Amino acid sequence: MNKFWGDYRENSMKKLICLLCVGAMVLTGCTTKNEPTDGGKTEQELATYTGKGSGYGGELTVEVDMLGSEIKDIRVIDHKESSPVFSRALPVIKERILEAQSPIVDSVSAATFSSYAVKAAVAEAAKQGGVDFGEITFTTKGEEKPAKELEAVQTQLVIVGGGPAGLSAAISAKEAGLENVILIEKLDILSGNGKFDMNFFDLINSEAQKKAGIEYTKEQFIEDKKTSTDSPERIEAWAEGEYTLDAWLRGMGIELNQSNGGTNHMAEADAYAGEHIQEGLEKRAKELNVDIRTGTKGNDLIMENGECKGVMVTNNNNESYNILAAATIIATGGFCSNKELVAEYAPGYEVLNTSNQLGTTGDFVKVFEKNGFAMENMDMVRVFPLIISVRRDLTGGADQFILVNKEGNRFIAESAGGIKLGTTIQAQSDGAAYYITDQSGYDSFYRIRKHVNAGYYVTGQTMAEIAEQLGIDAEQLQATFDSFNAAAAAGENDEFSGKPENRPMDAQGPYYAVRVESANHMTKGGVVANEKAQVLYEDGSVVKGLYASGEVTWQSGGYSQSVSFGRVAGENAAASLE
């Protein structure tokens, strides 16, 4: 009897201990226990902890696997970051943290907010695992690396800039038969402003156009572009490039299947063209074994006897070296993100923020000037009417909307644009302006639908609900809304535009609203290049060995022109080396 109760108590205690162990695992997170080693001793358990950080789009959540104090893996399980950027930045910041075994590392350039969120979230998770890295701030970075000079690198072609122009140049040069092509990008991820674009403009002879019954000839294109300041020779080369561009893109799996009338294209009816094209170009460049070096900044050109012989560079490891090349292509974009340069060349525009990607700092503007290269249109800046203030996303496009200030009043014609609209918005209380549209406006344009569905806009069934969320005067907003609708319904001239509105706003909600501002979207000036994308001296002669394409040039027609002349640059650079 005593033996029975002794055995019973022993077994019961074993079960209790087991249950307590299970409970401890549940309380401390998921764990995986390794098999006993070294005479019965047990290795440390793999534990998973959760942390949160605040990124560009809002809160971000990560899971961190830790084996003792060692970080084994990082997974982002929830975020609201911009997909074209975050999908490229996450592998980079993850690799840096795992290599350093610490979130105290450099952020990914062009994704600083997202990087900060990941670093802060990892630090929070690690602290739960008993490892305290201290406070992670927006400026937290890794240890500065000592400067180092490396031996020169030899190649056939070097391309500076990893956006659509640079990638197109690399691909076309490879397809033309060049074996050795190096592409450098100063940011940690391949990046160009084009990846944010909704529409791909100026494309002709596309499959989408043919399907929609749209006929647009090269001759028509040339006639339409005669009003530009571009040369007749470049316009003809541009037309030829646009005529064959759709087939070239489709050959690498980039399909633009939605024609929005005329020459505008999207990937699909509900998908931006920009990110689709950037992704496809990156994939193709890697397939062709282009030597892509991110985190590598071009500092200066190597010039000998008036000829370009390559470029001087410095990478993220603070290593400087020369890339010697028979041909060099500059595709570094404009200078919208450099307010000092904007103030110097386009005074007045520096007061606006930019919708352009943060790498557009005009790194080679002074290089072009000191070498006597021709520069044109440096005072020309394209201002995009409305972007979402807390982001760089382009917005607007609804078939009807009103712009109001913090007091709930309209203050300018909604059709206004340029620097006038930008400075007028800045002159309002707290520099605040709010874009408000209705359900019909939401239905009318994909950009609005995308941003609403992403949570960038506030929504409400009444103007009062909209006003409460925006923190503006509800009574005055309602009065403004009623006055606008009454005039529009009666066909009266609008008090700001001086002409009748196309329609009144919907009498019933839902309504959608977001804070907006105007922004410098792209600089239009730059170095002069001819129809072969060759850079020219001030006297009109060709700079041997040097080509340029994209926004860095004096004619910036947008995304498709960058791709077209990127192809031209790559093809002609390759041909010059035969």
C-alpha positions, 0 to 999 in steps of 0.5 A, a space after each residue: 500500500 505504501 509502495 503504491 502511494 509512493 509510486 503514485 506521488 512520484 508519477 504525479 510529481 513528474 506530470 506536474 513538472 511536465 505541465 509546469 514546463 509546458 506552461 513556461 514555454 507558452 508564457 515565454 514564447 515559442 521554443 525549440 529544445 535541442 537534444 542533450 549533449 555532453 553527458 546529459 547537459 542541454 543546449 540553449 533553447 531557440 526562442 522567438 520574441 516579437 518587437 514593434 517599430 514605427 516606419 514610413 507607413 506606420 507600425 511594423 512588427 517583427 519576430 526574432 529567433 534567438 539562441 541565447 544572445 545570438 540572433 538567428 533569424 528576423 521575420 517581418 510579420 506585419 508592415 505598411 511600408 511602400 512595397 517597391 522600396 521595402 521589398 528591396 530594403 528588407 534583405 539588406 537591413 536583415 543581412 546587416 543586423 545578422 552579420 553584426 549581431 546587433 541592430 546598431 547598423 547603418 540604415 539602408 539608404 533610400 529606405 531610412 524610415 523602414 530601416 529604423 523601424 526594423 532596427 527598433 523592432 529587433 532591439 525591442 524583441 532582443 531585450 525580451 530575450 535578455 539582450 539590451 542594445 540600448 535606445 535605437 534612434 533614427 540616427 543610429 548607425 554602425 561604426 565608421 569604417 576607416 578609409 581605404 584605397 583599392 586597386 583600379 578595376 578595368 571594364 568595357 563599360 561602366 554605368 553610374 545610376 541604377 534606375 530605369 535609364 541605367 538598367 536599360 543601358 546595361 541590358 541593351 549593352 549586354 544584349 549587344 554583346 559586351 561581356 564586361 559591364 559594371 553598374 554602380 548605384 550609390 544607394 543600397 538598393 537599385 532605385 529610380 524615380 520611375 518605380 513610383 510612377 503609375 503611368 508609363 507615358 509616350 509608349 506607341 505601337 504597343 500590344 495594349 494599344 492594338 487591342 484597344 484599337 488605338 493607332 499611333 504612328 512614329 510620324 504622329 509622335 514626331 509631329 506631337 513632340 515638335 513643340 518640345 525644345 529637343 532637337 529634331 534628331 533626338 525626337 526621331 530617335 525617341 520615336 523609334 525607341 518608343 515604337 519598339 519599346 513595348 516589344 523589347 519590354 515584353 521580351 523580358 516579361 514586362 507586360 503593360 496590358 492596360 492602355 489608358 487612352 493615347 500613349 499612357 500605359 499601366 501594368 494592368 487596370 489596377 497596377 502601377 507600371 513603375 514598380 512592374 518595370 523596375 522589377 523586370 529590369 532588375 531581374 533581366 540585368 541580373 540574368 545577364 550577369 551585369 556586375 551590379 555594385 550598390 552602395 557605391 557612389 560615383 565621385 568624379 569622371 576620369 578625364 584624359 586629353 578630353 576623353 572620358 576614361 572611367 569614374 572614381 568611386 567610393 563604396 559603403 565600406 569607405 573604400 575608394 577606387 577607380 573604374 577604368 572603362 572604354 565607355 561611361 554612361 551617366 544615369 544619375 537622375 536630376 537634383 530635386 533632392 538637393 535644395 542647395 542646387 535647386 536654389 542655385 539653378 531654379 531660385 524659388 523652387 527650393 521652398 517645395 519638398 520633392 516627390 522624387 527619390 532621395 538619391 537625386 542630389 545632382 552629384 555630377 552637376 559640378 563635374 559637368 560644369 568643371 569639364 566644360 560640358 554643355 548644360 541646358 534648361 537648368 532653371 526648369 522644374 516640373 512641380 507635381 500639383 499634389 502629393 500626400 504630405 506625410 509621404 512622397 506618394 503622388 495623389 489626386 486625379 479624382 474627377 471632382 474634389 475640393 481643396 480646403 485649409 485648416 479653417 475649412 475654407 477653399 483658397 485657390 482654384 482646384 485646377 491650379 498648379 505649379 509653384 503658385 499652387 505650392 506657395 499658396 498652400 504653404 501660405 495657409 495656416 500651418 501650411 495645411 491643405 486638405 484634398 477631399 473627394 466623394 465616392 464618384 471621385 474614388 471610383 474615377 481614378 485608380 490612384 485614389 482607390 489605391 491610397 484609400 485602400 492603403 489607409 492613407 486617406 481618412 473616410 467619413 459619411 459626412 463632412 462633420 466626420 471628415 472635419 473631426 478626423 482632420 482637425 478642421 472647423 466642421 461648421 465652416 467645412 460644411 458651409 464650404 461644401 454646400 456653397 461649392 455644390 450649390 454653384 456647381 448644380 446651378 452652373 454658376 462660375 466658380 469663385 476661384 476658377 471663374 468657370 462652372 464646375 463639371 459637377 457637384 460633389 455627391 450629396 451623401 457620403 462616403 467621403 475621402 480626405 488627406 493632407 496634401 502639398 505640392 512638390 518638385 517632381 523632377 528637374 528638367 535641365 542637365 547635361 546635353 546629349 545628342 541623338 546617340 546619347 553622347 555627351 557634348 562639350 559647350 562647343 557642340 563637339 562630342 565627349 569621346 567615351 561618355 554618354 548620358 540618359 534619363 533625368 540627368 540630361 537636358 531633356 527629361 521627358 519622363 519614365 519611358 524616355 529614360 528607358 528609351 535613351 538608356 537603350 540608345 546609350 547602351 547600344 551606341 556605347 557597345 557599338 563604339 567598342 566593336 
